[in-house]
């Protein structure tokens, strides 16, 4: 059996209980060494075989899984955050399907959740934004034309931009071209929930300058939107004149 496990956003104690138990029972762990906190490997047993996928190809990762399965061993494929986001797990699942190897997925806390915690922010505020867009700039991995930064920025929704820290000058310009005001609130969250986490608040226009001043070149999320500002309305959920299934509205 192969278990795809979300490692969480960084801090070793933010892995799920299920994920921790799978690590403790694993005979083989293949972890994304460029992103996963190595402290998580402390949950592994002393006899566990550990492989760093940062230096492996898909063929090599598959070969390790296939060998472990042939020996009756249980494998944990440990991905950063939640494996459903930029985890490249679909191609691994297709290989396992072709080999007839069973697998499942244990979700994890995504870095965009960790970033919100670091910012002490809520992405979905009444009368501000009720939509969160998770996206990235095109790099060596292309992005469909219909999902350009400009077209997404036009919605004026909360935006969380992954894998784009090295392209902030271009990102700023494309956000502005899409309709964002240069002074739209933004923040760079470096290594959310890690011990060396850093939060840098800025604007769309000053993203690149802020990253340069703080020495941030990778491993950061870019957050953009008025959820970072001061304008908001209270939720109706707790308003005394709002009736729910569990509470009657109060008069006056």
Secondary structure, DSSP 4 states (H G I P E B T S, - for coil): -EEEEE-BSS-GGGS-HHHHHHHHH-SEEEE-TTTS-GGGGGGS-TT-EEEEGGG--HHHHHHHHHHHHHTT--EEEEESB-TTTT---HHHHHHHHHHT--EEEE----HHHHHHHHHT--S-BTTTBS-EEEEE--SSS---GGG-HHHHHTT--EEEEES-GGGHHHHHHHHHHTT--TT-EEEEEESTTSTT-EEEEEEGGGHHHHHHHTT--SSEEEEESGGGSS-----GGG-TT---SS-PPPP-
